[in-house]
Every structure is written in structure tokens, then in C-alpha cells.
Amino acid sequence: MREQSDDRSLALFAALACDTRLKIIRLLGERPMNVGKLAAALGISAAAVTTHIHKLEAVGVVGSIALPGKHGSQKVCSLLIEELSIPLKPTSSRPQCYTVEMPVGHYVNWDIQPTCGLAGLNGFIGQMDDPRFFADPSRMDAGMLWLGSGFVEYRFPNYLLPSQRPVAIEFAAELSSEAPGINNDWPSDIYFWVNGVMVGMWTSPGDFGGRRGAYTPEWIIEWVNQYGLLKVLRVDEHGTTIDGIPISTVTLADLDLGSRADITLRLESPQNSTHAGGLTIFGRGFGNYGRDPEMRLLYELRVATVAPSPLAGEGRGEG
């Protein structure tokens, strides 16, 4: 049995802080015993032994079972654990992590309204402001996309094993609004959905231009979106944040990661939002960061439960 040196273990520490209860533990460590024989060995009443046993049962150190005897049933007690470990220095293990990058054009679901378009490293993909080209196979080569309203949805693989417990999930992407042309003062409400759950909203301040993005290809004309802001969405056991600022109370438990083979991320700019200013996503070879959207899943190994003492088997004890 392993305990932590924190407030949760106060009841256990209190139960062990008694000379009589420590003597009971030593006696039961030799063999299971009924209350009467414990009382005789300790030189105290059976009622007093029963009180001590109840305290040890409450913290999971001792168990008991009623067995039939010559004079009615009797309570036979045994140890449930063989040893107790209490680390005095808190131990912390850094969660492990795996990362998946998702090219901008690899969305699996979409609903697009103009103004809209797709761009690859060597030119526009299809015609601008025609949503039909978002279904074109060449969309897979896109490094930037924009839409006046609607959404795109990505599907990331879920590589978690049963032995791994998720601690947090993060998504990072370079984003901006989508104005006709460019407009640095063009707020847009962008909603984030993970596994079908709306985890929060961020208002992009504008559709940025006026200078070329650090990675924007030379062929991109100046009045087309140049760069965005790198945003990091995080969902953990405490809630949802963007760049460390809380945006909702949705937690990791709400996302049902354990039963899914994939993890979906939807980026949406609703037409009926307070600031309906569209959405631009920048990927590898575009914007100020030149990186594709990515998911980072942080996890730790599940702690194995400690097997009970062989002395705790039902029916073991004195007749």
C-alpha cells in the first residue's frame, strides 16, 4: 500500500498513532485472529478491541469477516496489506507527449461560404470565392485557406494505449480573421470544437497585412492575407485555456478520449456570431511561423493497483 504525505492520508496517520492499534497489527501480521483472542492477548475488553478494529477497517488496513462458531458467529480479523510505503518527498514525473502535425488542406469535413480560397506553395488552388474547390483533390497541397463563414474539421489519430492516462491535449495553429482584401481591424469570433464539444471561443483582432509574412511566398499578392497569430488551445483537468487564459470550464473528462480511435478539431466562424469576421489558417510555408496546425497529447502511465495481502482471503481464520 502506497500513501502520499498529504491531507488525504491524515485519517491513516491518525489510525496508526496508537500503541494498541499497532499491537493489533503486529498480532494480525502473524495470523488472523478473532476479537476474543485479540482481547486476551492485549489484556483489554472485547468492546475496546472492536472499537480499534473499526478504526483500522476505515483506513483499509484491517478487514474482518463473520464466521459461524460454537457459540454463534464470531468476527475474525486479518491484515489487508503486507507493507505500507509513505514517500516524504513528493515525486513528480513529467508527462510524456506525442505530437501530430496536420497539413492545412487535410480537413475531413467542411462548410464554406465566400470570401474563400486555398493556396499552395506555387499558386492558388482552383478559383477564389468558389467553395466547390474545397472538395478538389489538390486541396491536400494547400498551405493556407480562408473562409468568410463556416468551418473546417480535422481528424487526428488517437494513439493512447489502455495503460496510458491523458493529462492534457493542446492544439497550436496560426490563425487570423478573413476580410475582403486585408484589414488589421476586423474582429472575428472563432469557435473551437474538440470531439464534437464546443470547448471555447477566441476573437481574432484582424486580417493582417501591410507587410509580407515571414514565410509568405513571393507570388502572394499584397492584398491577400499575409500572416496570423499563433494560438495554443489547451484542455486539461482544470478547464480550457488559450495561450494560458481560461476560456471555458470544459475539461479533459468531457472529451471522451479513452473510447475513440481519433480526435477531431473543428475551427468555425459562424455567420450569426457577434463578430462574424471569417477565418484564415496558415500552414507550412505561409504566415509568420511556417508550421502546420498540430496536436500535442500529454499522458502518463496509469498506476497499477496493489494486490491485497494473501491473509485477506475470505474464509481464512480461526474457527
N, C-alpha and C positions, 0 to 999 in steps of 0.2 A: 504494500500500500504506500503510495507516494502522496504527500501533502505539501502544500505551499505555506510559507511563513507569512500569511496574511490574515485578514479578518475572517475569512471563510473557515479558518481552522481553529478559531477560538474555542468552539464547543469541544473539539477533540482535545485541545490542550487542557481545558478545564476538567474534562473527564479523567485524564491521566494524572492530574495534580492531586492525587490522593493515595496515601500509602496502602490503604486497604484494597483499593481497586487494582493497584499494581501487584499486590499479593495474589488477588484473584486471577490476574492474567498469568502470573507465573505458575499457579496451580493448574490452570486450564491448558497451559503450554505442555504439561506433562501428559494429560489425558482429559477427556470430557468428564464432567462431574455434575451430580445433581445438587440442588440448593442445600439440602440437608447435610451432605458431606462437606460442602464448602463451608457451611456454618460451623461444623465440628472442627474442621482444620484451622479455622480462623479464630475460634473461640468467641463468636458473636451470634446473634439471633438469626434465624432464617429470614425474618422480615427485613433485617438490615441488609443481608446478602441480596435479597430480591431488589431492594432499592438501588444498590450498587450495580447490579446486573442490568437494570433498566437504563442507567446512565451509559453503560458501555455498549448496550444494544443500540442506543440512539445515535452513536457516532460510528457504528459499523465495525466495532472491534470484536464483539461477542455476539453469538447467536444462540438461540435456545429452542428446544422442541419438547412438547409434552408427550411422554411415553407412559403406557399403562404399567402399573406395578402391583405389588401385593396389597397395598393399602390405597388404591386409587392411582390416578395419573400423577406423575412427577415430572418436574421441569429439569431437563438435562441441558447443561450449557457447554459450549465449545468455542474455541477461538475461530474467527472468520479469516484472520490474516496470520501470517507467519513472521512478518517483519514490517517495520514502519520506517520510511525514509523521509526526512524533513530537510531539504536544502535551505541553508540560512542565507545564501547569496542568490538573488533572483537570477534565473537563467533565461536568456533571450536568444532565440535563433532567428536569423534573418530569413524572411520568407524567400522561397525560390520563385522564379518567374520564367515564363516563356512569352515570346513576342511574335506576332504575325503582322506583316505589312500587307496592305490591301491596295493594289493599284486603283486609281480613281475610276477607271472605266469598268471595273469588275463588279458593278452592282447587280443584284439579282431581282430587284423589284423597283418600280418607279412609277411616278405620276408627274408629268412635266407640263408646265404652262409657260409660254414665252413671257419675257425675253429669255432665250435659252440657247445653248450651244455646247459643243465639245471641241477640244483642241488636243492634238498630238504634238510631238516634238517637231514635226515637219510641216504642220499646217492644220487648218480646221478639218473636222470630220463631218462630212455632209454639209448641209446648209444651215446657217444660223437661223434661230427663231422658228425652226420646224421640229416639233417634238418627235416626229416619226423616226428621225435619225438616232434617237436614243436606243432604238432596237437594232440598229445596224451592227453586224458582227465586228466591224472595225472599231466600235466603241471601246473594245478591250485595249486599244492602244492609247486611249485618252489619258492625258496628264492633268487636264483641267476641265471642269464642267461648271455650268451655271444655269440657273433657272429662276424665272420670275416668281413662281409659286409652285408648290407641290413637294415631292420628296424623292429621295433615292435611298435604297436599303442595301446593306452589305451583309454577307454571311461569313462569319469567321469560324474556323474549326475549334471544337472544344476537346482538348487533349487531356483533360483531367482524368486521373485514374481513381478507382474507388478508395485507394489508400491516401489520396491527397485531398486536403480540405481548402477550398478557395478562401482567400483572405481579402482580396480586393481585385477589382477589374478597372482598367484605365483605357481610355481611347484618346489618341492625340491626332489632331488634324489642323491644317492651315485653312482658315475659313474667313469669308467676308460676306457682305451683302451683295445684291445684284441690282444695280441701277441701269437704266438705259444710258449707255456710254459709261462714264465713271462719275462718282460723286462721293467725296470723302465724308459728307454729312448726309447719310442715307441709312437711318437705323432699320434694322430688321430683326424680328424675333425668330430665332432658330431653336427648334424643339429637338430633343434627343430622346429616342426610344430604344430600349435595350430589351430584347426578348419580348417585344410587344408591350412593354411597360414604359410609360412616359416618365422618365427619370428627372427631367428638368428642362429649363429654357435659358438661353443666353441671348441678349440683344447685341448684335453686331453694330458698331457705330457707323460703318460706311462701306462703300465700294471703292477701294483705294486706288488712286492713280496719282498723276502729277510727276512721277518719276518711275523709271523701269524697275521691276522687281529684280532682286539679286540673281535669280535663276531664269527669269522670263526670257524665252527665246527671242532672238533679234527680229524674227519675222512678225511677231505680235505687234499689231498697230497700237498706237499710244492711247486710243480712246477705249480699248478693251481692258478689262480687269488686269491689274498688274501684280498685286500681292494681297495677302490677308494677314490675320493674326493667328499665331499658334495657340490653340486651346487644348487643355488637358482635362478631360472629364473623368472623374473617379467615383466609383461606387464601392463602399465598404460596409462594415457592420454598423457604422455610426450614421450613415446617410450618403448623400450625393453632393459632390463639390465640383466646381470648375475653376481651375487654377488655385485650388485650395479654399475657395469661397463657397460656403454652403448654398445650395440652390434648391434642395428638397430633402424630405425625410425618407425617401426610398432607400432601402438598404439592400445588401447583397442577398439576404434571405428572400427578398421579393422577386428575384430574377430566376429562380429555379434552375441554377446552373448544373446541379447534380444529375438531372434526368435528361439532359439534352445533348445531342451529338454536335450541335452547332450553337453559335451565339450571334444573334442578329443585332445590327446597329442601323437605325433609321435616322436620317437627318432631314428635317422637314421645315419648310417655310409656308405656313398656312395662309391662304388668301384672305381669311377673315380675322387674322391676328391684329392686335393693336398697331404694331409696326410691321406691315406686310411689305418687306423690302427685298425678298428673294434670298438666294443662297449661291455662293461660289465656293467650290472645293478645289484646292491646289494640291498637286501631287508631285511626283519625281520630275525634275526638270523645269518646274514652274515656281513662281512666287518668290518669297524671301527665304524659304527653308529647303526647297528642292527635295522634299521627302513625301512619300505616300502616307495616307492615313494608316494608323497602326493600332493594334490592340495589345495590351500587356495584361496577362493574368497572373496574379501573385497567389501563391499557395504554400501550404506547409503540410508535412506528413501528419496523418491522424495518429493520435496517441493510442496505443494498444491498451486494452483494459487488463488489469492484473487478475490472474486466476486466483480463486479463493483457496484457502488452506484445505488440504485433504481432511483435516479434522472437522471441517464444517459439513461433511456429508450427512444427509438426512438419515436418521435412524441409528447413527453411531452414538454410543454412550452406554452407560450402565443400566442394567435392568432394575 
